[in-house]
Amino acid sequence: MLKVFIIASVLLLLAILIMGIKIFFTKSGKFPKTRIGDNKAMKKKGIYCPKTLDAIERKDCQTCNDYQAKQKVAASSVDA
């Protein structure tokens, strides 16, 4: 039982180290941005975080107009 626990612990440690090599061992290692609002690919697709969507719905701004235009284009491409 103890042998299995030690082997599992070593494998888990190796997996964590392998996944974090760049982050742990480079000077500029940073965790990737996972928030929707900070992700450039999501912004290109017109996907915003709920906080931004709430702000868009509450006031008229350029972001709101861009968002609404993208939603109309997306809706028309789905219907076609």
C-alpha positions as CSV (number, residue, x, y, z in Angstrom):
1,M,0.0,0.0,0.0
2,L,2.8,2.4,0.9
3,K,4.7,1.5,-2.3
4,V,1.7,2.4,-4.4
5,F,1.2,5.8,-2.6
6,I,4.9,6.7,-3.1
7,I,4.8,5.8,-6.8
8,A,1.6,7.8,-7.3
9,S,3.1,10.8,-5.5
10,V,6.3,10.7,-7.6
11,L,4.3,10.5,-10.8
12,L,2.1,13.4,-9.7
13,L,5.1,15.5,-8.9
14,L,6.7,14.7,-12.3
15,A,3.5,15.6,-14.1
16,I,3.3,19.0,-12.3
17,L,6.9,19.8,-13.0
18,I,6.6,18.8,-16.7
19,M,3.5,21.0,-17.1
20,G,5.2,24.0,-15.4
21,I,8.7,23.8,-16.9
22,K,8.4,27.1,-18.7
23,I,6.8,28.9,-15.8
24,F,9.1,27.5,-13.1
25,F,12.4,27.6,-14.9
26,T,12.4,30.8,-17.0
27,K,12.8,34.4,-16.0
28,S,9.8,35.6,-17.8
29,G,7.6,32.6,-17.0
30,K,4.0,33.7,-16.5
31,F,0.8,31.8,-16.1
32,P,-1.4,32.2,-19.2
33,K,-4.3,34.6,-19.0
34,T,-7.5,32.6,-18.6
35,R,-10.0,35.4,-18.0
36,I,-12.3,36.0,-21.0
37,G,-11.7,39.8,-20.9
38,D,-8.0,39.4,-21.2
39,N,-7.9,36.8,-23.9
40,K,-7.2,38.3,-27.4
41,A,-8.7,35.4,-29.3
42,M,-12.0,35.7,-27.4
43,K,-12.1,39.5,-28.1
44,K,-11.6,38.8,-31.9
45,K,-14.6,36.4,-31.8
46,G,-16.7,39.0,-30.0
47,I,-17.0,37.1,-26.7
48,Y,-16.9,39.3,-23.6
49,C,-16.9,38.6,-19.9
50,P,-20.2,38.9,-18.1
51,K,-19.1,42.1,-16.4
52,T,-18.4,43.7,-19.7
53,L,-21.7,42.5,-21.2
54,D,-23.5,44.0,-18.2
55,A,-21.8,47.4,-18.8
56,I,-22.6,47.2,-22.5
57,E,-26.3,46.6,-21.8
58,R,-26.4,49.5,-19.3
59,K,-24.9,52.3,-21.4
60,D,-24.3,53.1,-25.0
61,C,-20.7,53.1,-25.9
62,Q,-18.4,52.1,-28.8
63,T,-17.8,48.7,-27.4
64,C,-21.6,48.2,-27.3
65,N,-22.0,49.2,-30.9
66,D,-19.2,46.8,-31.9
67,Y,-20.7,44.0,-29.9
68,Q,-24.2,44.5,-31.3
69,A,-22.9,44.6,-34.9
70,K,-21.0,41.4,-34.4
71,Q,-24.1,39.7,-32.9
72,K,-26.2,40.8,-35.9
73,V,-23.5,39.4,-38.3
74,A,-23.3,36.1,-36.3
75,A,-27.1,35.8,-36.2
76,S,-27.4,36.4,-40.0
77,S,-24.7,33.8,-40.8
78,V,-26.5,31.2,-38.6
79,D,-29.9,31.9,-40.3
80,A,-28.4,31.6,-43.8
